[in-house]
Amino acid sequence: MKSSKPFFLSLNLPYSVIEGEELMLQVSLFNYVHANDAIIELKTSDDLVVVGTAAGDLATRNVSYMHTQEEVSSVQFLVIPRKSGALTVDVTAKSSLAADRVRRELLVESKGVQHSYSSGSLLDLITKGTLTQSLSLELPRDFVPGSVRARVSLIGDLMGPALSNLDELLKMPSGCGEQ
């Protein structure tokens, strides 16, 4: 038994991009229903802008198949992510015979260089039943707005940090041993 989709989209996305960086987004349309014309639409937003298109509009590309032998066609959209985090890329293809929609996440990293700071302290709850401790977080003067992340971790015993990343301690080998 053979199973395949006769009309579908494929997005070529990188693992991550930097906020404000221009990205050439390649969209491929596989057309095995031999529709002569199709329209590919990329949904834009304030966070994902297509160059030459207003935010919130649909950026469209027309695809014309001159010969019935042509089954794959690619179009490109020049996009600029304006916000860090996971952005949804939403692409639709429509023809007179079929349609398809693809939604994928694009990881957008903040500009600049990542800095991590950590501090530790021992809280003794044996002598006191309750304890309150304040923590201060000092930000550098040149931090990137919207990129600040804070994480607090409380561990019940001294061996806790050794056991918290136990799954990352050993890695199974993979790939070819001859390489």
HURASUL-V6697 format. One line per field, one symbol per residue. psi: psi as a letter, one per 20 degrees, with the letter a starting at -180 (. if undefined). Layout:
psi->???
//
This chain:
psi->pppqpioqqppnqrgrrqpipppoopppponjilphqqppppprahhopppjpqpirppqppppohqihpipqqrqpoqopipqaoqpoopqppaihrqqpppqpppoqqrappppqqqqqppoighqhqpppqqqopqqhkqppiipqqppppphrhighhihkhhigpppqrapii.
//
